[in-house]
Amino acid sequence: MDIETIVKELNLKVRAAGTNLRKNISGGYTGDLLSDVMANSQEGDIWITRQVHQNIVAVASLKDHAGIIIVNSCEPAKDTIEKAAQENIPVMVSDLSAFELTGKIYNLLGKKDR
């Protein structure tokens, strides 16, 4: 499943790298502790977080994540948007909580295997 499908299905707001939404998502990781995300997330994951600072882009780039979704209607900092655009990493915003969003994405990704 690609990011564009997730954006449409879950009514996400794209804040950076909107031209790079055809990336496929292979899984997901939910977490706010950067060291935990670096240690446990996988390449191709969509990362769900509450963090808004530009270090999230560095971690997503390091781990080759498909993209980042920020929850609870929180908006990324201006320098985060700029860095994500430079790195071509999609950043989206959801009105949902991390718990709700993770469940919905899990279900969507599961549908592709049925």
Biopython code that builds the backbone (N, CA, C, O; Angstrom):
import numpy as np
from Bio.PDB.StructureBuilder import StructureBuilder

atoms = [
    (1, "MET", "N", (0.843, -1.171, 0.000)),
    (1, "MET", "CA", (0.000, 0.000, 0.000)),
    (1, "MET", "C", (0.894, 1.241, 0.000)),
    (1, "MET", "O", (1.915, 1.277, 0.686)),
    (2, "ASP", "N", (0.511, 2.234, -0.757)),
    (2, "ASP", "CA", (1.330, 3.443, -0.809)),
    (2, "ASP", "C", (0.788, 4.523, 0.138)),
    (2, "ASP", "O", (-0.328, 4.430, 0.648)),
    (3, "ILE", "N", (1.609, 5.535, 0.351)),
    (3, "ILE", "CA", (1.260, 6.611, 1.275)),
    (3, "ILE", "C", (0.019, 7.358, 0.789)),
    (3, "ILE", "O", (-0.830, 7.749, 1.590)),
    (4, "GLU", "N", (-0.079, 7.552, -0.505)),
    (4, "GLU", "CA", (-1.220, 8.280, -1.060)),
    (4, "GLU", "C", (-2.547, 7.640, -0.652)),
    (4, "GLU", "O", (-3.510, 8.346, -0.349)),
    (5, "THR", "N", (-2.600, 6.329, -0.645)),
    (5, "THR", "CA", (-3.804, 5.612, -0.237)),
    (5, "THR", "C", (-4.117, 5.883, 1.228)),
    (5, "THR", "O", (-5.267, 6.133, 1.588)),
    (6, "ILE", "N", (-3.094, 5.831, 2.068)),
    (6, "ILE", "CA", (-3.272, 6.104, 3.502)),
    (6, "ILE", "C", (-3.770, 7.546, 3.704)),
    (6, "ILE", "O", (-4.664, 7.791, 4.514)),
    (7, "VAL", "N", (-3.190, 8.479, 2.971)),
    (7, "VAL", "CA", (-3.597, 9.889, 3.078)),
    (7, "VAL", "C", (-5.083, 10.033, 2.760)),
    (7, "VAL", "O", (-5.815, 10.707, 3.484)),
    (8, "LYS", "N", (-5.521, 9.406, 1.687)),
    (8, "LYS", "CA", (-6.923, 9.508, 1.278)),
    (8, "LYS", "C", (-7.850, 8.789, 2.247)),
    (8, "LYS", "O", (-8.880, 9.335, 2.640)),
    (9, "GLU", "N", (-7.496, 7.582, 2.629)),
    (9, "GLU", "CA", (-8.352, 6.775, 3.508)),
    (9, "GLU", "C", (-8.533, 7.395, 4.885)),
    (9, "GLU", "O", (-9.605, 7.291, 5.481)),
    (10, "LEU", "N", (-7.476, 8.047, 5.396)),
    (10, "LEU", "CA", (-7.501, 8.556, 6.766)),
    (10, "LEU", "C", (-7.572, 10.075, 6.846)),
    (10, "LEU", "O", (-7.438, 10.653, 7.925)),
    (11, "ASN", "N", (-7.783, 10.719, 5.703)),
    (11, "ASN", "CA", (-7.944, 12.170, 5.660)),
    (11, "ASN", "C", (-6.768, 12.904, 6.313)),
    (11, "ASN", "O", (-6.959, 13.812, 7.122)),
    (12, "LEU", "N", (-5.564, 12.497, 5.950)),
    (12, "LEU", "CA", (-4.361, 13.129, 6.493)),
    (12, "LEU", "C", (-4.075, 14.425, 5.743)),
    (12, "LEU", "O", (-4.440, 14.578, 4.577)),
    (13, "LYS", "N", (-3.420, 15.348, 6.427)),
    (13, "LYS", "CA", (-3.009, 16.609, 5.815)),
    (13, "LYS", "C", (-1.517, 16.519, 5.512)),
    (13, "LYS", "O", (-0.711, 16.312, 6.420)),
    (14, "VAL", "N", (-1.149, 16.669, 4.266)),
    (14, "VAL", "CA", (0.248, 16.577, 3.848)),
    (14, "VAL", "C", (0.931, 17.912, 4.091)),
    (14, "VAL", "O", (0.445, 18.954, 3.652)),
    (15, "ARG", "N", (2.056, 17.880, 4.789)),
    (15, "ARG", "CA", (2.785, 19.100, 5.128)),
    (15, "ARG", "C", (4.135, 19.208, 4.423)),
    (15, "ARG", "O", (4.679, 20.306, 4.309)),
    (16, "ALA", "N", (4.683, 18.091, 3.950)),
    (16, "ALA", "CA", (5.981, 18.133, 3.257)),
    (16, "ALA", "C", (6.090, 16.947, 2.301)),
    (16, "ALA", "O", (5.522, 15.881, 2.536)),
    (17, "ALA", "N", (6.833, 17.164, 1.220)),
    (17, "ALA", "CA", (7.136, 16.131, 0.215)),
    (17, "ALA", "C", (5.872, 15.476, -0.343)),
    (17, "ALA", "O", (5.806, 14.258, -0.503)),
    (18, "GLY", "N", (4.884, 16.300, -0.633)),
    (18, "GLY", "CA", (3.622, 15.805, -1.167)),
    (18, "GLY", "C", (3.715, 15.179, -2.542)),
    (18, "GLY", "O", (2.779, 14.515, -2.986)),
    (19, "THR", "N", (4.820, 15.379, -3.214)),
    (19, "THR", "CA", (5.002, 14.761, -4.526)),
    (19, "THR", "C", (5.615, 13.369, -4.404)),
    (19, "THR", "O", (5.832, 12.699, -5.414)),
    (20, "ASN", "N", (5.894, 12.932, -3.189)),
    (20, "ASN", "CA", (6.543, 11.637, -2.971)),
    (20, "ASN", "C", (5.622, 10.671, -2.216)),
    (20, "ASN", "O", (6.071, 9.944, -1.331)),
    (21, "LEU", "N", (4.344, 10.668, -2.567)),
    (21, "LEU", "CA", (3.375, 9.851, -1.852)),
    (21, "LEU", "C", (3.162, 8.474, -2.466)),
    (21, "LEU", "O", (2.302, 7.719, -2.011)),
    (22, "ARG", "N", (3.925, 8.145, -3.480)),
    (22, "ARG", "CA", (3.786, 6.834, -4.124)),
    (22, "ARG", "C", (4.674, 5.779, -3.454)),
    (22, "ARG", "O", (4.694, 4.623, -3.877)),
    (23, "LYS", "N", (5.403, 6.176, -2.413)),
    (23, "LYS", "CA", (6.237, 5.220, -1.679)),
    (23, "LYS", "C", (5.350, 4.154, -1.048)),
    (23, "LYS", "O", (4.292, 4.451, -0.493)),
    (24, "ASN", "N", (5.800, 2.918, -1.143)),
    (24, "ASN", "CA", (5.071, 1.831, -0.506)),
    (24, "ASN", "C", (5.418, 1.737, 0.963)),
    (24, "ASN", "O", (6.559, 1.960, 1.368)),
    (25, "ILE", "N", (4.414, 1.402, 1.751)),
    (25, "ILE", "CA", (4.578, 1.220, 3.185)),
    (25, "ILE", "C", (4.655, -0.278, 3.442)),
    (25, "ILE", "O", (3.766, -1.028, 3.038)),
    (26, "SER", "N", (5.713, -0.715, 4.113)),
    (26, "SER", "CA", (5.841, -2.141, 4.406)),
    (26, "SER", "C", (5.421, -2.484, 5.830)),
    (26, "SER", "O", (5.205, -3.653, 6.151)),
    (27, "GLY", "N", (5.305, -1.477, 6.677)),
    (27, "GLY", "CA", (4.918, -1.689, 8.074)),
    (27, "GLY", "C", (4.810, -0.339, 8.752)),
    (27, "GLY", "O", (4.749, 0.699, 8.093)),
    (28, "GLY", "N", (4.786, -0.362, 10.066)),
    (28, "GLY", "CA", (4.678, 0.890, 10.785)),
    (28, "GLY", "C", (5.339, 0.816, 12.144)),
    (28, "GLY", "O", (5.598, -0.265, 12.674)),
    (29, "TYR", "N", (5.606, 1.982, 12.694)),
    (29, "TYR", "CA", (6.164, 2.066, 14.039)),
    (29, "TYR", "C", (5.579, 3.295, 14.711)),
    (29, "TYR", "O", (5.530, 4.377, 14.124)),
    (30, "THR", "N", (5.136, 3.117, 15.947)),
    (30, "THR", "CA", (4.577, 4.210, 16.724)),
    (30, "THR", "C", (5.469, 4.454, 17.922)),
    (30, "THR", "O", (5.698, 3.551, 18.726)),
    (31, "GLY", "N", (5.974, 5.673, 18.045)),
    (31, "GLY", "CA", (6.814, 5.986, 19.181)),
    (31, "GLY", "C", (7.327, 7.410, 19.124)),
    (31, "GLY", "O", (7.425, 8.018, 18.057)),
    (32, "ASP", "N", (7.653, 7.928, 20.301)),
    (32, "ASP", "CA", (8.146, 9.293, 20.412)),
    (32, "ASP", "C", (9.596, 9.385, 20.876)),
    (32, "ASP", "O", (10.225, 10.434, 20.739)),
    (33, "LEU", "N", (10.120, 8.310, 21.415)),
    (33, "LEU", "CA", (11.500, 8.305, 21.884)),
    (33, "LEU", "C", (12.413, 7.988, 20.699)),
    (33, "LEU", "O", (12.406, 6.869, 20.187)),
    (34, "LEU", "N", (13.191, 8.970, 20.269)),
    (34, "LEU", "CA", (13.971, 8.824, 19.043)),
    (34, "LEU", "C", (14.905, 7.624, 19.084)),
    (34, "LEU", "O", (15.041, 6.918, 18.085)),
    (35, "SER", "N", (15.545, 7.382, 20.212)),
    (35, "SER", "CA", (16.464, 6.247, 20.303)),
    (35, "SER", "C", (15.721, 4.919, 20.145)),
    (35, "SER", "O", (16.258, 3.971, 19.571)),
    (36, "ASP", "N", (14.488, 4.847, 20.653)),
    (36, "ASP", "CA", (13.671, 3.645, 20.490)),
    (36, "ASP", "C", (13.301, 3.438, 19.026)),
    (36, "ASP", "O", (13.356, 2.320, 18.515)),
    (37, "VAL", "N", (12.928, 4.510, 18.366)),
    (37, "VAL", "CA", (12.567, 4.418, 16.946)),
    (37, "VAL", "C", (13.777, 3.999, 16.122)),
    (37, "VAL", "O", (13.658, 3.174, 15.216)),
    (38, "MET", "N", (14.934, 4.563, 16.432)),
    (38, "MET", "CA", (16.155, 4.188, 15.701)),
    (38, "MET", "C", (16.494, 2.715, 15.919)),
    (38, "MET", "O", (16.955, 2.040, 14.998)),
    (39, "ALA", "N", (16.271, 2.221, 17.115)),
    (39, "ALA", "CA", (16.638, 0.836, 17.434)),
    (39, "ALA", "C", (15.643, -0.191, 16.905)),
    (39, "ALA", "O", (16.027, -1.318, 16.597)),
    (40, "ASN", "N", (14.375, 0.182, 16.797)),
    (40, "ASN", "CA", (13.358, -0.840, 16.554)),
    (40, "ASN", "C", (12.520, -0.700, 15.289)),
    (40, "ASN", "O", (11.856, -1.660, 14.896)),
    (41, "SER", "N", (12.526, 0.438, 14.650)),
    (41, "SER", "CA", (11.738, 0.588, 13.423)),
    (41, "SER", "C", (12.511, -0.014, 12.248)),
    (41, "SER", "O", (13.706, -0.298, 12.339)),
    (42, "GLN", "N", (11.789, -0.196, 11.151)),
    (42, "GLN", "CA", (12.368, -0.845, 9.977)),
    (42, "GLN", "C", (12.271, 0.048, 8.738)),
    (42, "GLN", "O", (11.444, 0.957, 8.671)),
    (43, "GLU", "N", (13.113, -0.226, 7.786)),
    (43, "GLU", "CA", (13.037, 0.443, 6.487)),
    (43, "GLU", "C", (11.639, 0.232, 5.902)),
    (43, "GLU", "O", (11.090, -0.868, 5.969)),
    (44, "GLY", "N", (11.074, 1.288, 5.334)),
    (44, "GLY", "CA", (9.756, 1.210, 4.720)),
    (44, "GLY", "C", (8.597, 1.430, 5.664)),
    (44, "GLY", "O", (7.447, 1.471, 5.228)),
    (45, "ASP", "N", (8.877, 1.573, 6.964)),
    (45, "ASP", "CA", (7.813, 1.841, 7.938)),
    (45, "ASP", "C", (7.245, 3.235, 7.760)),
    (45, "ASP", "O", (7.940, 4.152, 7.323)),
    (46, "ILE", "N", (5.983, 3.383, 8.102)),
    (46, "ILE", "CA", (5.397, 4.696, 8.298)),
    (46, "ILE", "C", (5.524, 4.952, 9.800)),
    (46, "ILE", "O", (5.098, 4.131, 10.612)),
    (47, "TRP", "N", (6.104, 6.078, 10.160)),
    (47, "TRP", "CA", (6.367, 6.375, 11.568)),
    (47, "TRP", "C", (5.287, 7.293, 12.096)),
    (47, "TRP", "O", (5.023, 8.348, 11.518)),
    (48, "ILE", "N", (4.664, 6.898, 13.188)),
    (48, "ILE", "CA", (3.611, 7.668, 13.841)),
    (48, "ILE", "C", (4.180, 8.239, 15.130)),
    (48, "ILE", "O", (4.674, 7.499, 15.981)),
    (49, "THR", "N", (4.109, 9.567, 15.273)),
    (49, "THR", "CA", (4.726, 10.231, 16.417)),
    (49, "THR", "C", (3.975, 11.497, 16.799)),
    (49, "THR", "O", (3.146, 11.996, 16.038)),
    (50, "ARG", "N", (4.269, 12.000, 17.963)),
    (50, "ARG", "CA", (3.759, 13.291, 18.433)),
    (50, "ARG", "C", (4.844, 14.364, 18.303)),
    (50, "ARG", "O", (4.559, 15.554, 18.438)),
    (51, "GLN", "N", (6.064, 13.951, 18.047)),
    (51, "GLN", "CA", (7.190, 14.882, 17.937)),
    (51, "GLN", "C", (7.032, 15.753, 16.689)),
    (51, "GLN", "O", (6.529, 15.301, 15.660)),
    (52, "VAL", "N", (7.473, 17.019, 16.801)),
    (52, "VAL", "CA", (7.319, 17.948, 15.678)),
    (52, "VAL", "C", (8.633, 18.603, 15.250)),
    (52, "VAL", "O", (8.654, 19.351, 14.272)),
    (53, "HIS", "N", (9.713, 18.338, 15.956)),
    (53, "HIS", "CA", (10.995, 18.993, 15.673)),
    (53, "HIS", "C", (11.734, 18.289, 14.531)),
    (53, "HIS", "O", (11.401, 17.162, 14.165)),
    (54, "GLN", "N", (12.732, 18.966, 13.981)),
    (54, "GLN", "CA", (13.385, 18.457, 12.778)),
    (54, "GLN", "C", (14.190, 17.170, 12.984)),
    (54, "GLN", "O", (14.558, 16.520, 12.005)),
    (55, "ASN", "N", (14.469, 16.794, 14.222)),
    (55, "ASN", "CA", (15.186, 15.536, 14.447)),
    (55, "ASN", "C", (14.397, 14.328, 13.971)),
    (55, "ASN", "O", (14.983, 13.279, 13.704)),
    (56, "ILE", "N", (13.071, 14.453, 13.859)),
    (56, "ILE", "CA", (12.292, 13.325, 13.352)),
    (56, "ILE", "C", (12.639, 13.043, 11.887)),
    (56, "ILE", "O", (12.602, 11.895, 11.444)),
    (57, "VAL", "N", (12.969, 14.083, 11.154)),
    (57, "VAL", "CA", (13.354, 13.908, 9.748)),
    (57, "VAL", "C", (14.700, 13.185, 9.664)),
    (57, "VAL", "O", (14.896, 12.324, 8.807)),
    (58, "ALA", "N", (15.613, 13.536, 10.546)),
    (58, "ALA", "CA", (16.923, 12.866, 10.555)),
    (58, "ALA", "C", (16.768, 11.374, 10.841)),
    (58, "ALA", "O", (17.411, 10.546, 10.195)),
    (59, "VAL", "N", (15.920, 11.033, 11.804)),
    (59, "VAL", "CA", (15.700, 9.625, 12.138)),
    (59, "VAL", "C", (15.021, 8.906, 10.976)),
    (59, "VAL", "O", (15.426, 7.803, 10.608)),
    (60, "ALA", "N", (13.995, 9.519, 10.398)),
    (60, "ALA", "CA", (13.298, 8.902, 9.267)),
    (60, "ALA", "C", (14.236, 8.687, 8.082)),
    (60, "ALA", "O", (14.137, 7.678, 7.384)),
    (61, "SER", "N", (15.132, 9.620, 7.859)),
    (61, "SER", "CA", (16.102, 9.489, 6.781)),
    (61, "SER", "C", (17.096, 8.367, 7.080)),
    (61, "SER", "O", (17.402, 7.550, 6.212)),
    (62, "LEU", "N", (17.588, 8.337, 8.300)),
    (62, "LEU", "CA", (18.532, 7.304, 8.723)),
    (62, "LEU", "C", (17.942, 5.900, 8.569)),
    (62, "LEU", "O", (18.626, 4.979, 8.123)),
    (63, "LYS", "N", (16.682, 5.745, 8.938)),
    (63, "LYS", "CA", (16.016, 4.439, 8.897)),
    (63, "LYS", "C", (15.316, 4.159, 7.570)),
    (63, "LYS", "O", (14.751, 3.081, 7.386)),
    (64, "ASP", "N", (15.348, 5.107, 6.655)),
    (64, "ASP", "CA", (14.696, 4.993, 5.350)),
    (64, "ASP", "C", (13.201, 4.679, 5.497)),
    (64, "ASP", "O", (12.667, 3.778, 4.849)),
    (65, "HIS", "N", (12.549, 5.453, 6.370)),
    (65, "HIS", "CA", (11.104, 5.310, 6.551)),
    (65, "HIS", "C", (10.369, 5.818, 5.316)),
    (65, "HIS", "O", (10.869, 6.672, 4.583)),
    (66, "ALA", "N", (9.180, 5.281, 5.101)),
    (66, "ALA", "CA", (8.355, 5.729, 3.984)),
    (66, "ALA", "C", (7.839, 7.141, 4.222)),
    (66, "ALA", "O", (7.670, 7.907, 3.274)),
    (67, "GLY", "N", (7.587, 7.492, 5.487)),
    (67, "GLY", "CA", (7.081, 8.806, 5.830)),
    (67, "GLY", "C", (6.811, 8.917, 7.314)),
    (67, "GLY", "O", (7.007, 7.969, 8.075)),
    (68, "ILE", "N", (6.354, 10.103, 7.714)),
    (68, "ILE", "CA", (6.079, 10.404, 9.119)),
    (68, "ILE", "C", (4.661, 10.953, 9.222)),
    (68, "ILE", "O", (4.244, 11.790, 8.422)),
    (69, "ILE", "N", (3.925, 10.466, 10.225)),
    (69, "ILE", "CA", (2.614, 11.033, 10.524)),
    (69, "ILE", "C", (2.650, 11.571, 11.949)),
    (69, "ILE", "O", (2.980, 10.857, 12.896)),
    (70, "ILE", "N", (2.305, 12.838, 12.075)),
    (70, "ILE", "CA", (2.246, 13.490, 13.382)),
    (70, "ILE", "C", (0.785, 13.488, 13.836)),
    (70, "ILE", "O", (-0.110, 13.851, 13.072)),
    (71, "VAL", "N", (0.556, 13.080, 15.073)),
    (71, "VAL", "CA", (-0.803, 12.872, 15.585)),
    (71, "VAL", "C", (-1.322, 14.055, 16.398)),
    (71, "VAL", "O", (-0.614, 15.035, 16.628)),
    (72, "ASN", "N", (-2.575, 13.934, 16.825)),
    (72, "ASN", "CA", (-3.244, 14.897, 17.712)),
    (72, "ASN", "C", (-3.311, 16.306, 17.132)),
    (72, "ASN", "O", (-3.288, 17.285, 17.878)),
    (73, "SER", "N", (-3.394, 16.413, 15.822)),
    (73, "SER", "CA", (-3.473, 17.705, 15.129)),
    (73, "SER", "C", (-2.276, 18.610, 15.383)),
    (73, "SER", "O", (-2.358, 19.818, 15.160)),
    (74, "CYS", "N", (-1.169, 18.043, 15.847)),
    (74, "CYS", "CA", (0.036, 18.838, 16.089)),
    (74, "CYS", "C", (0.709, 19.143, 14.758)),
    (74, "CYS", "O", (0.767, 18.294, 13.868)),
    (75, "GLU", "N", (1.205, 20.340, 14.638)),
    (75, "GLU", "CA", (1.825, 20.771, 13.388)),
    (75, "GLU", "C", (3.347, 20.722, 13.494)),
    (75, "GLU", "O", (3.915, 21.102, 14.518)),
    (76, "PRO", "N", (4.004, 20.255, 12.438)),
    (76, "PRO", "CA", (5.467, 20.233, 12.456)),
    (76, "PRO", "C", (6.031, 21.648, 12.466)),
    (76, "PRO", "O", (5.435, 22.572, 11.913)),
    (77, "ALA", "N", (7.183, 21.802, 13.098)),
    (77, "ALA", "CA", (7.866, 23.095, 13.115)),
    (77, "ALA", "C", (8.254, 23.474, 11.682)),
    (77, "ALA", "O", (8.404, 22.606, 10.821)),
    (78, "LYS", "N", (8.412, 24.750, 11.442)),
    (78, "LYS", "CA", (8.776, 25.236, 10.102)),
    (78, "LYS", "C", (10.068, 24.593, 9.606)),
    (78, "LYS", "O", (10.157, 24.189, 8.447)),
    (79, "ASP", "N", (11.074, 24.496, 10.486)),
    (79, "ASP", "CA", (12.341, 23.893, 10.058)),
    (79, "ASP", "C", (12.191, 22.393, 9.795)),
    (79, "ASP", "O", (12.964, 21.821, 9.026)),
    (80, "THR", "N", (11.210, 21.756, 10.422)),
    (80, "THR", "CA", (10.931, 20.336, 10.149)),
    (80, "THR", "C", (10.388, 20.178, 8.736)),
    (80, "THR", "O", (10.802, 19.286, 7.996)),
    (81, "ILE", "N", (9.467, 21.042, 8.375)),
    (81, "ILE", "CA", (8.890, 21.000, 7.024)),
    (81, "ILE", "C", (9.972, 21.247, 5.978)),
    (81, "ILE", "O", (10.029, 20.552, 4.964)),
    (82, "GLU", "N", (10.817, 22.222, 6.220)),
    (82, "GLU", "CA", (11.900, 22.541, 5.281)),
    (82, "GLU", "C", (12.863, 21.360, 5.133)),
    (82, "GLU", "O", (13.240, 21.002, 4.017)),
    (83, "LYS", "N", (13.255, 20.763, 6.244)),
    (83, "LYS", "CA", (14.185, 19.630, 6.213)),
    (83, "LYS", "C", (13.553, 18.426, 5.513)),
    (83, "LYS", "O", (14.212, 17.742, 4.730)),
    (84, "ALA", "N", (12.277, 18.171, 5.798)),
    (84, "ALA", "CA", (11.584, 17.052, 5.156)),
    (84, "ALA", "C", (11.489, 17.262, 3.648)),
    (84, "ALA", "O", (11.633, 16.314, 2.877)),
    (85, "ALA", "N", (11.250, 18.490, 3.233)),
    (85, "ALA", "CA", (11.196, 18.792, 1.797)),
    (85, "ALA", "C", (12.557, 18.545, 1.152)),
    (85, "ALA", "O", (12.638, 17.983, 0.059)),
    (86, "GLN", "N", (13.618, 18.961, 1.824)),
    (86, "GLN", "CA", (14.975, 18.737, 1.304)),
    (86, "GLN", "C", (15.288, 17.246, 1.194)),
    (86, "GLN", "O", (15.903, 16.806, 0.223)),
    (87, "GLU", "N", (14.863, 16.478, 2.186)),
    (87, "GLU", "CA", (15.144, 15.033, 2.234)),
    (87, "GLU", "C", (14.108, 14.217, 1.450)),
    (87, "GLU", "O", (14.257, 13.006, 1.287)),
    (88, "ASN", "N", (13.053, 14.897, 0.966)),
    (88, "ASN", "CA", (11.967, 14.260, 0.223)),
    (88, "ASN", "C", (11.251, 13.183, 1.050)),
    (88, "ASN", "O", (10.904, 12.116, 0.543)),
    (89, "ILE", "N", (11.043, 13.493, 2.333)),
    (89, "ILE", "CA", (10.344, 12.585, 3.250)),
    (89, "ILE", "C", (8.946, 13.149, 3.513)),
    (89, "ILE", "O", (8.811, 14.241, 4.064)),
    (90, "PRO", "N", (7.916, 12.412, 3.122)),
    (90, "PRO", "CA", (6.565, 12.894, 3.363)),
    (90, "PRO", "C", (6.260, 13.037, 4.861)),
    (90, "PRO", "O", (6.547, 12.146, 5.660)),
    (91, "VAL", "N", (5.676, 14.177, 5.210)),
    (91, "VAL", "CA", (5.224, 14.430, 6.576)),
    (91, "VAL", "C", (3.747, 14.785, 6.492)),
    (91, "VAL", "O", (3.346, 15.686, 5.755)),
    (92, "MET", "N", (2.946, 14.056, 7.265)),
    (92, "MET", "CA", (1.511, 14.268, 7.295)),
    (92, "MET", "C", (1.065, 14.541, 8.730)),
    (92, "MET", "O", (1.782, 14.252, 9.687)),
    (93, "VAL", "N", (-0.135, 15.105, 8.853)),
    (93, "VAL", "CA", (-0.720, 15.384, 10.166)),
    (93, "VAL", "C", (-2.084, 14.709, 10.231)),
    (93, "VAL", "O", (-2.855, 14.739, 9.272)),
    (94, "SER", "N", (-2.367, 14.098, 11.385)),
    (94, "SER", "CA", (-3.662, 13.469, 11.634)),
    (94, "SER", "C", (-4.322, 14.108, 12.854)),
    (94, "SER", "O", (-3.646, 14.525, 13.794)),
    (95, "ASP", "N", (-5.643, 14.176, 12.823)),
    (95, "ASP", "CA", (-6.399, 14.651, 13.975)),
    (95, "ASP", "C", (-6.542, 13.565, 15.038)),
    (95, "ASP", "O", (-6.903, 13.851, 16.180)),
    (96, "LEU", "N", (-6.259, 12.328, 14.662)),
    (96, "LEU", "CA", (-6.438, 11.189, 15.569)),
    (96, "LEU", "C", (-5.308, 11.084, 16.588)),
    (96, "LEU", "O", (-4.234, 11.660, 16.414)),
    (97, "SER", "N", (-5.575, 10.338, 17.651)),
    (97, "SER", "CA", (-4.522, 10.002, 18.612)),
    (97, "SER", "C", (-3.622, 8.931, 18.007)),
    (97, "SER", "O", (-3.992, 8.289, 17.023)),
    (98, "ALA", "N", (-2.460, 8.741, 18.583)),
    (98, "ALA", "CA", (-1.536, 7.715, 18.101)),
    (98, "ALA", "C", (-2.186, 6.333, 18.168)),
    (98, "ALA", "O", (-2.023, 5.526, 17.253)),
    (99, "PHE", "N", (-2.910, 6.063, 19.229)),
    (99, "PHE", "CA", (-3.578, 4.781, 19.405)),
    (99, "PHE", "C", (-4.570, 4.511, 18.279)),
    (99, "PHE", "O", (-4.543, 3.448, 17.658)),
    (100, "GLU", "N", (-5.451, 5.486, 18.017)),
    (100, "GLU", "CA", (-6.467, 5.328, 16.978)),
    (100, "GLU", "C", (-5.841, 5.192, 15.593)),
    (100, "GLU", "O", (-6.225, 4.325, 14.808)),
    (101, "LEU", "N", (-4.876, 6.057, 15.303)),
    (101, "LEU", "CA", (-4.246, 6.050, 13.987)),
    (101, "LEU", "C", (-3.487, 4.753, 13.734)),
    (101, "LEU", "O", (-3.566, 4.190, 12.642)),
    (102, "THR", "N", (-2.764, 4.283, 14.722)),
    (102, "THR", "CA", (-2.017, 3.030, 14.580)),
    (102, "THR", "C", (-2.968, 1.884, 14.248)),
    (102, "THR", "O", (-2.683, 1.079, 13.361)),
    (103, "GLY", "N", (-4.087, 1.805, 14.949)),
    (103, "GLY", "CA", (-5.055, 0.745, 14.679)),
    (103, "GLY", "C", (-5.625, 0.816, 13.271)),
    (103, "GLY", "O", (-5.767, -0.205, 12.597)),
    (104, "LYS", "N", (-5.946, 2.011, 12.837)),
    (104, "LYS", "CA", (-6.513, 2.182, 11.493)),
    (104, "LYS", "C", (-5.494, 1.807, 10.412)),
    (104, "LYS", "O", (-5.844, 1.140, 9.438)),
    (105, "ILE", "N", (-4.251, 2.228, 10.577)),
    (105, "ILE", "CA", (-3.223, 1.885, 9.585)),
    (105, "ILE", "C", (-2.942, 0.380, 9.601)),
    (105, "ILE", "O", (-2.767, -0.239, 8.552)),
    (106, "TYR", "N", (-2.903, -0.186, 10.782)),
    (106, "TYR", "CA", (-2.711, -1.642, 10.897)),
    (106, "TYR", "C", (-3.798, -2.379, 10.110)),
    (106, "TYR", "O", (-3.507, -3.314, 9.365)),
    (107, "ASN", "N", (-5.037, -1.956, 10.281)),
    (107, "ASN", "CA", (-6.141, -2.592, 9.571)),
    (107, "ASN", "C", (-6.036, -2.386, 8.063)),
    (107, "ASN", "O", (-6.291, -3.313, 7.293)),
    (108, "LEU", "N", (-5.664, -1.187, 7.635)),
    (108, "LEU", "CA", (-5.507, -0.931, 6.197)),
    (108, "LEU", "C", (-4.403, -1.783, 5.597)),
    (108, "LEU", "O", (-4.575, -2.345, 4.515)),
    (109, "LEU", "N", (-3.286, -1.887, 6.274)),
    (109, "LEU", "CA", (-2.177, -2.701, 5.767)),
    (109, "LEU", "C", (-2.552, -4.174, 5.748)),
    (109, "LEU", "O", (-2.099, -4.917, 4.877)),
    (110, "GLY", "N", (-3.373, -4.604, 6.697)),
    (110, "GLY", "CA", (-3.824, -5.990, 6.724)),
    (110, "GLY", "C", (-4.728, -6.340, 5.576)),
    (110, "GLY", "O", (-4.755, -7.488, 5.133)),
    (111, "LYS", "N", (-5.476, -5.364, 5.082)),
    (111, "LYS", "CA", (-6.398, -5.604, 3.975)),
    (111, "LYS", "C", (-5.675, -5.993, 2.695)),
    (111, "LYS", "O", (-6.220, -6.723, 1.867)),
    (112, "LYS", "N", (-4.454, -5.509, 2.529)),
    (112, "LYS", "CA", (-3.725, -5.812, 1.287)),
    (112, "LYS", "C", (-3.351, -7.280, 1.194)),
    (112, "LYS", "O", (-3.086, -7.787, 0.104)),
    (113, "ASP", "N", (-3.328, -7.980, 2.356)),
    (113, "ASP", "CA", (-2.950, -9.391, 2.368)),
    (113, "ASP", "C", (-4.144, -10.330, 2.269)),
    (113, "ASP", "O", (-3.969, -11.546, 2.191)),
    (114, "ARG", "N", (-5.338, -9.787, 2.271)),
    (114, "ARG", "CA", (-6.551, -10.625, 2.258)),
    (114, "ARG", "C", (-6.992, -10.952, 0.862)),
    (114, "ARG", "O", (-7.992, -11.646, 0.677)),
]
sb = StructureBuilder()
sb.init_structure("model")
sb.init_model(0)
sb.init_chain("A")
sb.init_seg("    ")
for serial, (resi, resn, name, xyz) in enumerate(atoms, 1):
    if name == "N":
        sb.init_residue(resn, " ", resi, " ")
    sb.init_atom(name, np.array(xyz, "f"), 0.0, 1.0, " ", f" {name:<3s}", serial, name[0])
structure = sb.get_structure()
